[in-house]
Amino acid sequence: MKREGIVKWFKEEKGYGRIMLDGEDGNLVFVHFSSISPNEEVFPNEFRYLKQGQKVSFDLIENPNSPDQKQVAENVIIITE
């Protein structure tokens, strides 16, 4: 099921960040650069990243093997800059 959120922060040099699920600051989801859908128009050099404040849609995946990252975003698509 597709969900929506707003990028709280993303560290380009590390390749990961957090998305506020449904725009709620207390409900954060982990995102890795490899989970961002490739898009030649947005990422012509294939270096994928997100910017703070972008609205995104994604698949919410449960991650029971990690105590810190219980939910992760997959198939992330940028909706608005």
N, CA, C and O atoms as a GROMACS GRO file, in nm:
protein
  324
    1MET      N    1   0.083  -0.117   0.000
    1MET     CA    2   0.000   0.000   0.000
    1MET      C    3   0.089   0.124   0.000
    1MET      O    4   0.180   0.137   0.081
    2LYS      N    5   0.060   0.216  -0.093
    2LYS     CA    6   0.137   0.340  -0.102
    2LYS      C    7   0.099   0.434   0.012
    2LYS      O    8  -0.018   0.449   0.046
    3ARG      N    9   0.202   0.495   0.070
    3ARG     CA   10   0.184   0.596   0.174
    3ARG      C   11   0.247   0.725   0.128
    3ARG      O   12   0.320   0.726   0.029
    4GLU      N   13   0.221   0.832   0.197
    4GLU     CA   14   0.282   0.961   0.166
    4GLU      C   15   0.348   1.018   0.290
    4GLU      O   16   0.310   0.987   0.402
    5GLY      N   17   0.447   1.102   0.266
    5GLY     CA   18   0.516   1.167   0.376
    5GLY      C   19   0.597   1.284   0.327
    5GLY      O   20   0.601   1.314   0.208
    6ILE      N   21   0.664   1.350   0.422
    6ILE     CA   22   0.748   1.464   0.393
    6ILE      C   23   0.888   1.434   0.445
    6ILE      O   24   0.904   1.385   0.557
    7VAL      N   25   0.988   1.463   0.363
    7VAL     CA   26   1.127   1.436   0.402
    7VAL      C   27   1.165   1.529   0.517
    7VAL      O   28   1.162   1.651   0.503
    8LYS      N   29   1.200   1.470   0.631
    8LYS     CA   30   1.244   1.549   0.747
    8LYS      C   31   1.390   1.589   0.728
    8LYS      O   32   1.426   1.706   0.745
    9TRP      N   33   1.473   1.493   0.691
    9TRP     CA   34   1.614   1.520   0.659
    9TRP      C   35   1.670   1.406   0.576
    9TRP      O   36   1.619   1.294   0.578
   10PHE      N   37   1.777   1.437   0.503
   10PHE     CA   38   1.846   1.336   0.422
   10PHE      C   39   1.992   1.377   0.410
   10PHE      O   40   2.023   1.488   0.366
   11LYS      N   41   2.082   1.288   0.449
   11LYS     CA   42   2.226   1.314   0.442
   11LYS      C   43   2.278   1.254   0.311
   11LYS      O   44   2.294   1.132   0.298
   12GLU      N   45   2.303   1.342   0.213
   12GLU     CA   46   2.350   1.294   0.082
   12GLU      C   47   2.481   1.217   0.094
   12GLU      O   48   2.499   1.114   0.028
   13GLU      N   49   2.573   1.266   0.179
   13GLU     CA   50   2.704   1.202   0.191
   13GLU      C   51   2.696   1.062   0.253
   13GLU      O   52   2.782   0.978   0.228
   14LYS      N   53   2.593   1.037   0.332
   14LYS     CA   54   2.573   0.905   0.394
   14LYS      C   55   2.474   0.820   0.316
   14LYS      O   56   2.479   0.697   0.321
   15GLY      N   57   2.381   0.886   0.243
   15GLY     CA   58   2.286   0.812   0.162
   15GLY      C   59   2.161   0.764   0.234
   15GLY      O   60   2.097   0.669   0.189
   16TYR      N   61   2.127   0.828   0.344
   16TYR     CA   62   2.005   0.789   0.414
   16TYR      C   63   1.941   0.908   0.483
   16TYR      O   64   2.001   1.015   0.496
   17GLY      N   65   1.817   0.888   0.529
   17GLY     CA   66   1.747   0.994   0.599
   17GLY      C   67   1.619   0.944   0.661
   17GLY      O   68   1.600   0.824   0.681
   18ARG      N   69   1.531   1.038   0.692
   18ARG     CA   70   1.403   1.006   0.756
   18ARG      C   71   1.290   1.080   0.684
   18ARG      O   72   1.306   1.193   0.639
   19ILE      N   73   1.178   1.012   0.677
   19ILE     CA   74   1.055   1.068   0.620
   19ILE      C   75   0.951   1.073   0.731
   19ILE      O   76   0.935   0.977   0.806
   20MET      N   77   0.879   1.186   0.740
   20MET     CA   78   0.769   1.198   0.836
   20MET      C   79   0.646   1.133   0.773
   20MET      O   80   0.591   1.187   0.677
   21LEU      N   81   0.604   1.021   0.825
   21LEU     CA   82   0.488   0.948   0.774
   21LEU      C   83   0.364   1.033   0.790
   21LEU      O   84   0.333   1.080   0.900
   22ASP      N   85   0.292   1.054   0.681
   22ASP     CA   86   0.171   1.136   0.680
   22ASP      C   87   0.198   1.278   0.730
   22ASP      O   88   0.106   1.346   0.777
   23GLY      N   89   0.323   1.324   0.721
   23GLY     CA   90   0.359   1.459   0.763
   23GLY      C   91   0.366   1.479   0.913
   23GLY      O   92   0.374   1.592   0.960
   24GLU      N   93   0.363   1.370   0.991
   24GLU     CA   94   0.367   1.378   1.137
   24GLU      C   95   0.510   1.368   1.186
   24GLU      O   96   0.578   1.268   1.161
   25ASP      N   97   0.557   1.472   1.256
   25ASP     CA   98   0.696   1.479   1.298
   25ASP      C   99   0.737   1.364   1.390
   25ASP      O  100   0.852   1.320   1.385
   26GLY      N  101   0.648   1.314   1.472
   26GLY     CA  102   0.683   1.207   1.565
   26GLY      C  103   0.680   1.068   1.505
   26GLY      O  104   0.716   0.971   1.573
   27ASN      N  105   0.640   1.054   1.380
   27ASN     CA  106   0.624   0.924   1.316
   27ASN      C  107   0.722   0.916   1.199
   27ASN      O  108   0.686   0.945   1.085
   28LEU      N  109   0.847   0.875   1.228
   28LEU     CA  110   0.953   0.877   1.127
   28LEU      C  111   0.978   0.740   1.067
   28LEU      O  112   0.969   0.638   1.134
   29VAL      N  113   1.011   0.741   0.938
   29VAL     CA  114   1.039   0.619   0.862
   29VAL      C  115   1.179   0.633   0.802
   29VAL      O  116   1.213   0.739   0.749
   30PHE      N  117   1.259   0.529   0.810
   30PHE     CA  118   1.394   0.529   0.754
   30PHE      C  119   1.388   0.517   0.601
   30PHE      O  120   1.304   0.445   0.547
   31VAL      N  121   1.478   0.590   0.533
   31VAL     CA  122   1.487   0.579   0.387
   31VAL      C  123   1.635   0.573   0.348
   31VAL      O  124   1.716   0.652   0.397
   32HIS      N  125   1.668   0.481   0.259
   32HIS     CA  126   1.803   0.466   0.205
   32HIS      C  127   1.800   0.507   0.058
   32HIS      O  128   1.698   0.490  -0.009
   33PHE      N  129   1.911   0.562   0.009
   33PHE     CA  130   1.912   0.612  -0.129
   33PHE      C  131   1.876   0.503  -0.230
   33PHE      O  132   1.820   0.533  -0.335
   34SER      N  133   1.908   0.379  -0.200
   34SER     CA  134   1.878   0.270  -0.294
   34SER      C  135   1.728   0.244  -0.306
   34SER      O  136   1.684   0.174  -0.397
   35SER      N  137   1.648   0.299  -0.213
   35SER     CA  138   1.503   0.282  -0.216
   35SER      C  139   1.433   0.389  -0.298
   35SER      O  140   1.312   0.382  -0.320
   36ILE      N  141   1.509   0.489  -0.344
   36ILE     CA  142   1.452   0.597  -0.424
   36ILE      C  143   1.443   0.550  -0.569
   36ILE      O  144   1.543   0.505  -0.625
   37SER      N  145   1.326   0.558  -0.628
   37SER     CA  146   1.307   0.511  -0.765
   37SER      C  147   1.392   0.593  -0.862
   37SER      O  148   1.393   0.716  -0.854
   38PRO      N  149   1.464   0.526  -0.953
   38PRO     CA  150   1.545   0.599  -1.052
   38PRO      C  151   1.455   0.682  -1.144
   38PRO      O  152   1.347   0.639  -1.182
   39ASN      N  153   1.504   0.801  -1.179
   39ASN     CA  154   1.430   0.890  -1.268
   39ASN      C  155   1.534   0.975  -1.340
   39ASN      O  156   1.597   1.061  -1.278
   40GLU      N  157   1.553   0.951  -1.470
   40GLU     CA  158   1.658   1.020  -1.544
   40GLU      C  159   1.639   1.170  -1.549
   40GLU      O  160   1.737   1.244  -1.556
   41GLU      N  161   1.515   1.218  -1.544
   41GLU     CA  162   1.490   1.362  -1.546
   41GLU      C  163   1.534   1.428  -1.416
   41GLU      O  164   1.593   1.536  -1.416
   42VAL      N  165   1.506   1.363  -1.305
   42VAL     CA  166   1.540   1.417  -1.173
   42VAL      C  167   1.685   1.387  -1.137
   42VAL      O  168   1.753   1.472  -1.079
   43PHE      N  169   1.732   1.268  -1.170
   43PHE     CA  170   1.866   1.223  -1.134
   43PHE      C  171   1.944   1.183  -1.259
   43PHE      O  172   1.965   1.064  -1.282
   44PRO      N  173   1.987   1.280  -1.342
   44PRO     CA  174   2.053   1.246  -1.468
   44PRO      C  175   2.184   1.171  -1.451
   44PRO      O  176   2.223   1.095  -1.540
   45ASN      N  177   2.253   1.191  -1.340
   45ASN     CA  178   2.380   1.119  -1.318
   45ASN      C  179   2.362   0.995  -1.230
   45ASN      O  180   2.459   0.935  -1.185
   46GLU      N  181   2.236   0.958  -1.208
   46GLU     CA  182   2.197   0.838  -1.132
   46GLU      C  183   2.226   0.848  -0.982
   46GLU      O  184   2.202   0.752  -0.909
   47PHE      N  185   2.278   0.962  -0.933
   47PHE     CA  186   2.298   0.983  -0.790
   47PHE      C  187   2.165   1.025  -0.730
   47PHE      O  188   2.119   1.136  -0.753
   48ARG      N  189   2.103   0.936  -0.652
   48ARG     CA  190   1.970   0.960  -0.598
   48ARG      C  191   1.976   1.017  -0.456
   48ARG      O  192   2.055   0.971  -0.373
   49TYR      N  193   1.894   1.116  -0.431
   49TYR     CA  194   1.890   1.181  -0.300
   49TYR      C  195   1.754   1.249  -0.281
   49TYR      O  196   1.678   1.265  -0.376
   50LEU      N  197   1.727   1.289  -0.158
   50LEU     CA  198   1.605   1.361  -0.127
   50LEU      C  199   1.642   1.493  -0.061
   50LEU      O  200   1.753   1.508  -0.009
   51LYS      N  201   1.548   1.588  -0.063
   51LYS     CA  202   1.570   1.717  -0.001
   51LYS      C  203   1.467   1.737   0.110
   51LYS      O  204   1.353   1.691   0.100
   52GLN      N  205   1.509   1.804   0.214
   52GLN     CA  206   1.419   1.836   0.324
   52GLN      C  207   1.295   1.908   0.272
   52GLN      O  208   1.306   2.001   0.192
   53GLY      N  209   1.178   1.864   0.317
   53GLY     CA  210   1.052   1.928   0.280
   53GLY      C  211   0.984   1.870   0.156
   53GLY      O  212   0.870   1.904   0.128
   54GLN      N  213   1.054   1.782   0.081
   54GLN     CA  214   0.990   1.721  -0.036
   54GLN      C  215   0.877   1.629   0.008
   54GLN      O  216   0.887   1.559   0.109
   55LYS      N  217   0.769   1.630  -0.070
   55LYS     CA  218   0.660   1.535  -0.047
   55LYS      C  219   0.689   1.412  -0.132
   55LYS      O  220   0.722   1.423  -0.250
   56VAL      N  221   0.678   1.294  -0.071
   56VAL     CA  222   0.710   1.170  -0.140
   56VAL      C  223   0.601   1.065  -0.115
   56VAL      O  224   0.526   1.073  -0.018
   57SER      N  225   0.593   0.970  -0.206
   57SER     CA  226   0.509   0.852  -0.184
   57SER      C  227   0.601   0.731  -0.180
   57SER      O  228   0.709   0.733  -0.240
   58PHE      N  229   0.559   0.627  -0.110
   58PHE     CA  230   0.646   0.511  -0.092
   58PHE      C  231   0.566   0.393  -0.039
   58PHE      O  232   0.452   0.408   0.007
   59ASP      N  233   0.628   0.276  -0.048
   59ASP     CA  234   0.572   0.156   0.014
   59ASP      C  235   0.630   0.147   0.154
   59ASP      O  236   0.752   0.156   0.171
   60LEU      N  237   0.546   0.129   0.254
   60LEU     CA  238   0.589   0.118   0.392
   60LEU      C  239   0.612  -0.029   0.423
   60LEU      O  240   0.520  -0.111   0.414
   61ILE      N  241   0.734  -0.062   0.460
   61ILE     CA  242   0.773  -0.201   0.487
   61ILE      C  243   0.807  -0.216   0.635
   61ILE      O  244   0.882  -0.136   0.690
   62GLU      N  245   0.753  -0.318   0.698
   62GLU     CA  246   0.787  -0.348   0.837
   62GLU      C  247   0.924  -0.416   0.840
   62GLU      O  248   0.952  -0.503   0.757
   63ASN      N  249   1.008  -0.378   0.935
   63ASN     CA  250   1.144  -0.431   0.947
   63ASN      C  251   1.164  -0.484   1.089
   63ASN      O  252   1.223  -0.416   1.173
   64PRO      N  253   1.116  -0.604   1.118
   64PRO     CA  254   1.122  -0.656   1.255
   64PRO      C  255   1.263  -0.690   1.303
   64PRO      O  256   1.283  -0.710   1.423
   65ASN      N  257   1.360  -0.697   1.213
   65ASN     CA  258   1.496  -0.735   1.251
   65ASN      C  259   1.580  -0.620   1.305
   65ASN      O  260   1.692  -0.641   1.350
   66SER      N  261   1.527  -0.498   1.303
   66SER     CA  262   1.602  -0.382   1.349
   66SER      C  263   1.526  -0.310   1.459
   66SER      O  264   1.412  -0.267   1.437
   67PRO      N  265   1.587  -0.294   1.577
   67PRO     CA  266   1.518  -0.222   1.684
   67PRO      C  267   1.508  -0.072   1.657
   67PRO      O  268   1.417  -0.007   1.709
   68ASP      N  269   1.598  -0.016   1.577
   68ASP     CA  270   1.600   0.128   1.550
   68ASP      C  271   1.514   0.166   1.431
   68ASP      O  272   1.458   0.276   1.427
   69GLN      N  273   1.502   0.077   1.334
   69GLN     CA  274   1.433   0.109   1.210
   69GLN      C  275   1.320   0.009   1.186
   69GLN      O  276   1.330  -0.078   1.100
   70LYS      N  277   1.214   0.023   1.263
   70LYS     CA  278   1.103  -0.072   1.257
   70LYS      C  279   1.025  -0.062   1.127
   70LYS      O  280   0.965  -0.159   1.082
   71GLN      N  281   1.025   0.058   1.066
   71GLN     CA  282   0.956   0.079   0.938
   71GLN      C  283   1.052   0.146   0.841
   71GLN      O  284   1.123   0.240   0.877
   72VAL      N  285   1.055   0.096   0.718
   72VAL     CA  286   1.141   0.154   0.616
   72VAL      C  287   1.059   0.186   0.491
   72VAL      O  288   0.957   0.123   0.464
   73ALA      N  289   1.107   0.284   0.417
   73ALA     CA  290   1.041   0.324   0.292
   73ALA      C  291   1.108   0.254   0.175
   73ALA      O  292   1.231   0.250   0.168
   74GLU      N  293   1.030   0.200   0.084
   74GLU     CA  294   1.079   0.137  -0.039
   74GLU      C  295   1.004   0.200  -0.156
   74GLU      O  296   0.895   0.254  -0.139
   75ASN      N  297   1.063   0.192  -0.275
   75ASN     CA  298   0.999   0.244  -0.397
   75ASN      C  299   0.954   0.389  -0.380
   75ASN      O  300   0.840   0.425  -0.409
   76VAL      N  301   1.047   0.472  -0.331
   76VAL     CA  302   1.018   0.613  -0.302
   76VAL      C  303   1.010   0.693  -0.432
   76VAL      O  304   1.098   0.684  -0.518
   77ILE      N  305   0.903   0.771  -0.445
   77ILE     CA  306   0.882   0.857  -0.562
   77ILE      C  307   0.858   0.999  -0.513
   77ILE      O  308   0.777   1.021  -0.423
   78ILE      N  309   0.929   1.096  -0.570
   78ILE     CA  310   0.913   1.236  -0.532
   78ILE      C  311   0.784   1.289  -0.596
   78ILE      O  312   0.765   1.278  -0.717
   79ILE      N  313   0.697   1.347  -0.513
   79ILE     CA  314   0.572   1.403  -0.562
   79ILE      C  315   0.590   1.552  -0.591
   79ILE      O  316   0.553   1.601  -0.698
   80THR      N  317   0.648   1.625  -0.493
   80THR     CA  318   0.673   1.769  -0.512
   80THR      C  319   0.811   1.804  -0.459
   80THR      O  320   0.861   1.745  -0.364
   81GLU      N  321   0.869   1.902  -0.525
   81GLU     CA  322   0.999   1.952  -0.482
   81GLU      C  323   0.977   2.036  -0.362
   81GLU      O  324   1.072   2.090  -0.306
   0.00000   0.00000   0.00000
